[in-house]
Amino acid sequence: MLYAVLQKLIFVSKLSQKIFLALKVWLCFLCQGTSDFCVSPDKYVMSQTKGIITADIVHYYLYCNQTLSNPFQQPLTIFQRSLTTMQIQIQGLLQFAVPLFPTAERDLLGIQHLLNSSEASLHQLTALLDCRGLNKVCSPQPNWNHSITK
């Protein structure tokens, strides 16, 4: 059972790393435009990402509309639920199995720590995948702090 939990955790961790890397590469690509990008940015980005990133993901980040759902929401929710389930199972093992198998406590606490750090990483990943954060990075912010002299 412990092996299955660790195997699932490693898989989810590698998946989240791949998603983060893809987003990071795409962010760098999007923020470095060319002349085609300046003329028609939506069409340019759609053509450059065709076959690499699905159209719904590109559309989500291009338009960042509240009516559009985050295409990563379902896997993120599944990841969160899986983490919660594993944390509950580890807590139960710590409560009931450690009195019978005291040597297992160190390993269980290590797994609990790994699950807690994975949950923190999940929250960071969720924030990174939100289109509003990406649009803040790529959009120039107006300077409202200029002084008006008479």
C-alpha positions in Angstrom: 0.0 0.0 0.0 2.8 2.4 0.9 4.5 1.6 -2.4 1.3 2.4 -4.4 1.0 5.7 -2.6 4.6 6.7 -3.3 4.2 5.5 -6.9 1.1 7.7 -7.4 2.8 10.6 -5.7 5.8 10.4 -8.0 3.6 10.2 -11.1 1.6 13.3 -10.0 4.8 15.1 -9.2 6.3 14.4 -12.6 3.1 15.4 -14.3 3.0 18.7 -12.6 6.6 19.4 -13.5 5.9 18.7 -17.1 2.9 21.0 -17.1 4.9 23.8 -15.4 7.7 23.4 -18.0 5.3 23.6 -20.9 3.7 26.7 -19.4 7.1 28.3 -18.8 8.2 27.6 -22.4 4.9 28.9 -23.8 5.1 32.0 -21.6 8.6 32.9 -22.9 7.4 32.2 -26.5 4.3 34.4 -26.0 6.1 37.4 -24.5 8.8 37.5 -27.3 6.9 38.6 -30.3 7.8 39.0 -34.0 6.3 41.3 -36.6 3.6 38.7 -37.3 2.8 38.7 -33.7 2.4 42.5 -33.6 0.1 42.6 -36.7 -2.3 39.8 -35.6 -1.2 38.3 -32.2 -4.2 35.9 -31.8 -3.7 34.3 -35.2 0.0 34.2 -34.8 -0.1 32.5 -31.5 -2.8 30.0 -32.6 -0.7 29.1 -35.7 2.6 28.8 -33.8 1.1 26.5 -31.1 -1.0 24.3 -33.4 -0.2 20.7 -32.8 1.8 21.6 -29.7 -0.8 23.0 -27.3 -4.5 22.3 -27.7 -6.6 25.2 -29.0 -8.7 25.4 -25.8 -5.6 26.0 -23.7 -4.3 28.7 -26.1 -7.7 30.3 -26.2 -7.9 30.3 -22.4 -4.6 32.2 -22.0 -5.2 34.5 -25.0 -8.6 35.8 -23.9 -8.5 35.1 -20.1 -12.2 35.5 -19.8 -14.1 34.6 -16.6 -16.6 32.6 -18.7 -13.8 30.3 -19.9 -12.9 27.5 -17.5 -9.3 26.7 -16.7 -8.5 23.7 -18.9 -6.2 22.4 -16.1 -8.9 22.6 -13.4 -10.0 19.0 -13.6 -6.5 17.4 -13.3 -5.7 19.9 -10.5 -8.8 19.0 -8.6 -8.1 15.3 -9.0 -4.6 15.9 -7.8 -5.9 17.8 -4.7 -8.4 15.0 -3.9 -5.7 12.4 -4.3 -3.4 14.3 -2.0 -6.2 14.7 0.6 -7.0 11.0 0.4 -3.4 10.0 0.9 -2.9 12.4 3.8 -5.9 10.9 5.5 -4.6 7.4 4.9 -1.2 8.3 6.3 -2.8 10.0 9.3 -4.8 6.8 9.9 -1.6 4.7 9.6 0.2 6.9 12.1 -2.6 6.6 14.5 -3.4 2.9 14.3 -0.4 1.1 12.8 2.5 2.8 14.6 1.5 1.4 18.0 1.8 -2.1 16.4 4.8 -1.3 14.1 6.8 1.5 15.8 9.6 1.3 13.2 7.2 2.4 10.5 6.7 5.9 12.1 9.8 7.4 10.5 8.8 6.3 7.0 5.2 7.4 7.5 6.3 10.9 8.7 8.6 11.1 5.7 5.7 10.4 3.4 3.5 12.8 5.3 6.1 15.5 4.8 6.3 14.7 1.1 2.5 15.0 0.8 2.5 18.3 2.6 5.2 19.7 0.3 3.4 18.3 -2.7 0.3 20.2 -1.6 2.2 23.4 -1.3 3.6 22.8 -4.8 0.1 22.1 -6.1 -1.1 25.5 -4.8 1.8 27.2 -6.5 1.1 25.3 -9.7 -2.6 26.3 -9.6 -1.6 30.0 -9.2 0.9 29.7 -12.1 -1.7 28.1 -14.4 -4.3 30.8 -13.8 -4.5 33.0 -16.9 -4.8 36.2 -14.8 -1.3 35.7 -13.5 0.1 35.2 -17.0 -1.7 38.3 -18.3 -0.1 40.4 -15.5 3.3 39.2 -16.6 2.8 39.9 -20.3 0.7 43.0 -20.2 2.3 46.4 -19.5 0.9 48.1 -16.5 -0.1 51.7 -16.8 1.8 54.1 -14.6 -0.8 56.0 -12.5 1.8 57.4 -10.1 2.9 60.2 -12.3 2.6 63.7 -10.8 0.6 66.4 -12.5 2.2 69.9 -12.3 0.3 73.1 -12.9 
